[in-house]
Amino acid sequence: MNHETVLSLVSAVWVSLELVVGILLRGSARQDRRSYTVLRMLLLAGTVAGSVLGPNARMPFPDAMFRLGIALMLIGMLIRATAIITLRRFFTVQVTIQESHELVDRGLYRFIRHPSYTGALVSFVGLGFAFGSWVSLAVITLAALIGFGYRIRVEEAALVQHFGDRYRQYAVRTKRLIPGVY
């Protein structure tokens, strides 16, 4: 299969999974502060801009960069799916604290507070590599970092409000996105 077909298939699976998650796991949006909308718009804008601007700064070793990109996209999807499955009923696409909400600190959540965002970021970085352009990689990654940065601030404020010192203690012993780093 050629690169375009592989990228189209992997992207179709990714988008399909996100659509299913978005439809089935909506929250109440009371605590969301429009972060879901902001995040989606930034990710869409970054992806479109990255795909349009991509041909301007080609990466060396295009086949290797493409394979790296596809691998990162798949790894990111796996990380995100694992995080969603770990949270089960507490996962929603809109920041929502449920009445019986529990602070989950098992699985990937032992090491990082937002593994579903880590997985999504890995996938978006992979998309930039799959496009084979430094400009695509930079634009897509920047849009994703800004969107997830805002989203994390909103989500952590809601979790601190609900769990108080318990969440603050959890935040001290875990990193946000990258184990041992950030």
Contacts in CASP RR format, 6 or more apart in sequence:
PFRMAT RR
TARGET T0000
AUTHOR 0000-0000-0000
METHOD contacts of the structure
MODEL  1
MNHETVLSLVSAVWVSLELVVGILLRGSARQDRRSYTVLRMLLLAGTVAG
SVLGPNARMPFPDAMFRLGIALMLIGMLIRATAIITLRRFFTVQVTIQES
HELVDRGLYRFIRHPSYTGALVSFVGLGFAFGSWVSLAVITLAALIGFGY
RIRVEEAALVQHFGDRYRQYAVRTKRLIPGVY
1 9 0 8 1.000
3 66 0 8 1.000
3 130 0 8 1.000
6 66 0 8 1.000
6 70 0 8 1.000
7 66 0 8 1.000
7 70 0 8 1.000
7 130 0 8 1.000
10 70 0 8 1.000
10 73 0 8 1.000
10 74 0 8 1.000
10 130 0 8 1.000
11 73 0 8 1.000
11 127 0 8 1.000
13 77 0 8 1.000
14 73 0 8 1.000
14 77 0 8 1.000
14 123 0 8 1.000
17 77 0 8 1.000
17 81 0 8 1.000
21 84 0 8 1.000
21 93 0 8 1.000
22 93 0 8 1.000
25 84 0 8 1.000
25 91 0 8 1.000
25 92 0 8 1.000
25 93 0 8 1.000
26 92 0 8 1.000
26 93 0 8 1.000
26 94 0 8 1.000
27 92 0 8 1.000
27 93 0 8 1.000
27 94 0 8 1.000
27 96 0 8 1.000
28 92 0 8 1.000
28 94 0 8 1.000
28 96 0 8 1.000
29 36 0 8 1.000
29 94 0 8 1.000
29 95 0 8 1.000
29 96 0 8 1.000
30 96 0 8 1.000
31 95 0 8 1.000
31 96 0 8 1.000
31 97 0 8 1.000
31 154 0 8 1.000
31 157 0 8 1.000
31 158 0 8 1.000
31 161 0 8 1.000
32 94 0 8 1.000
32 95 0 8 1.000
32 96 0 8 1.000
32 154 0 8 1.000
33 95 0 8 1.000
33 154 0 8 1.000
35 94 0 8 1.000
35 95 0 8 1.000
35 147 0 8 1.000
35 150 0 8 1.000
35 151 0 8 1.000
35 154 0 8 1.000
35 155 0 8 1.000
36 93 0 8 1.000
36 94 0 8 1.000
36 95 0 8 1.000
36 151 0 8 1.000
38 147 0 8 1.000
38 150 0 8 1.000
38 151 0 8 1.000
39 147 0 8 1.000
39 148 0 8 1.000
39 150 0 8 1.000
39 151 0 8 1.000
42 143 0 8 1.000
42 144 0 8 1.000
42 146 0 8 1.000
42 147 0 8 1.000
43 124 0 8 1.000
43 143 0 8 1.000
43 144 0 8 1.000
43 147 0 8 1.000
45 143 0 8 1.000
46 139 0 8 1.000
46 140 0 8 1.000
46 142 0 8 1.000
46 143 0 8 1.000
46 144 0 8 1.000
47 124 0 8 1.000
47 127 0 8 1.000
47 140 0 8 1.000
47 143 0 8 1.000
49 139 0 8 1.000
49 140 0 8 1.000
49 143 0 8 1.000
50 128 0 8 1.000
50 131 0 8 1.000
50 133 0 8 1.000
50 135 0 8 1.000
50 136 0 8 1.000
50 139 0 8 1.000
50 140 0 8 1.000
51 131 0 8 1.000
51 136 0 8 1.000
53 133 0 8 1.000
53 135 0 8 1.000
53 136 0 8 1.000
53 139 0 8 1.000
54 131 0 8 1.000
54 132 0 8 1.000
54 133 0 8 1.000
54 135 0 8 1.000
54 136 0 8 1.000
55 133 0 8 1.000
56 133 0 8 1.000
56 135 0 8 1.000
57 133 0 8 1.000
57 134 0 8 1.000
57 135 0 8 1.000
58 132 0 8 1.000
58 133 0 8 1.000
58 134 0 8 1.000
59 65 0 8 1.000
59 129 0 8 1.000
59 132 0 8 1.000
59 133 0 8 1.000
59 134 0 8 1.000
59 137 0 8 1.000
62 132 0 8 1.000
65 129 0 8 1.000
65 130 0 8 1.000
65 132 0 8 1.000
66 129 0 8 1.000
66 130 0 8 1.000
66 132 0 8 1.000
68 126 0 8 1.000
68 129 0 8 1.000
69 125 0 8 1.000
69 126 0 8 1.000
69 127 0 8 1.000
69 128 0 8 1.000
69 129 0 8 1.000
69 130 0 8 1.000
70 126 0 8 1.000
70 130 0 8 1.000
71 126 0 8 1.000
72 122 0 8 1.000
72 123 0 8 1.000
72 125 0 8 1.000
72 126 0 8 1.000
72 129 0 8 1.000
73 122 0 8 1.000
73 123 0 8 1.000
73 126 0 8 1.000
73 127 0 8 1.000
73 130 0 8 1.000
75 119 0 8 1.000
75 122 0 8 1.000
75 123 0 8 1.000
76 118 0 8 1.000
76 119 0 8 1.000
76 120 0 8 1.000
76 122 0 8 1.000
76 123 0 8 1.000
77 119 0 8 1.000
77 123 0 8 1.000
79 108 0 8 1.000
79 115 0 8 1.000
79 116 0 8 1.000
79 118 0 8 1.000
79 119 0 8 1.000
79 122 0 8 1.000
80 115 0 8 1.000
80 116 0 8 1.000
80 118 0 8 1.000
80 119 0 8 1.000
80 120 0 8 1.000
80 123 0 8 1.000
82 107 0 8 1.000
82 108 0 8 1.000
82 115 0 8 1.000
83 91 0 8 1.000
83 108 0 8 1.000
83 109 0 8 1.000
83 115 0 8 1.000
83 116 0 8 1.000
83 118 0 8 1.000
83 119 0 8 1.000
84 91 0 8 1.000
84 116 0 8 1.000
86 104 0 8 1.000
86 106 0 8 1.000
86 107 0 8 1.000
86 108 0 8 1.000
86 109 0 8 1.000
86 115 0 8 1.000
87 104 0 8 1.000
87 109 0 8 1.000
87 116 0 8 1.000
89 98 0 8 1.000
90 98 0 8 1.000
90 101 0 8 1.000
90 102 0 8 1.000
90 104 0 8 1.000
91 116 0 8 1.000
95 151 0 8 1.000
95 154 0 8 1.000
95 155 0 8 1.000
95 158 0 8 1.000
97 158 0 8 1.000
97 159 0 8 1.000
97 161 0 8 1.000
97 162 0 8 1.000
101 162 0 8 1.000
103 159 0 8 1.000
103 163 0 8 1.000
103 166 0 8 1.000
103 167 0 8 1.000
103 170 0 8 1.000
105 170 0 8 1.000
105 174 0 8 1.000
108 115 0 8 1.000
108 118 0 8 1.000
109 115 0 8 1.000
109 174 0 8 1.000
110 174 0 8 1.000
111 174 0 8 1.000
111 175 0 8 1.000
111 179 0 8 1.000
111 180 0 8 1.000
112 118 0 8 1.000
112 174 0 8 1.000
112 175 0 8 1.000
112 176 0 8 1.000
112 177 0 8 1.000
112 178 0 8 1.000
112 179 0 8 1.000
113 156 0 8 1.000
113 170 0 8 1.000
113 171 0 8 1.000
113 174 0 8 1.000
113 175 0 8 1.000
113 176 0 8 1.000
114 148 0 8 1.000
114 152 0 8 1.000
114 155 0 8 1.000
114 176 0 8 1.000
114 177 0 8 1.000
117 148 0 8 1.000
117 151 0 8 1.000
117 152 0 8 1.000
117 177 0 8 1.000
118 177 0 8 1.000
118 178 0 8 1.000
120 144 0 8 1.000
120 148 0 8 1.000
121 141 0 8 1.000
121 144 0 8 1.000
121 145 0 8 1.000
121 148 0 8 1.000
121 177 0 8 1.000
124 140 0 8 1.000
124 141 0 8 1.000
124 144 0 8 1.000
125 137 0 8 1.000
125 140 0 8 1.000
125 141 0 8 1.000
125 144 0 8 1.000
127 136 0 8 1.000
127 140 0 8 1.000
128 136 0 8 1.000
128 137 0 8 1.000
128 140 0 8 1.000
128 141 0 8 1.000
129 137 0 8 1.000
131 137 0 8 1.000
131 140 0 8 1.000
148 177 0 8 1.000
152 176 0 8 1.000
152 177 0 8 1.000
156 167 0 8 1.000
156 171 0 8 1.000
159 167 0 8 1.000
160 167 0 8 1.000
160 168 0 8 1.000
163 170 0 8 1.000
175 181 0 8 1.000
175 182 0 8 1.000
176 182 0 8 1.000
END
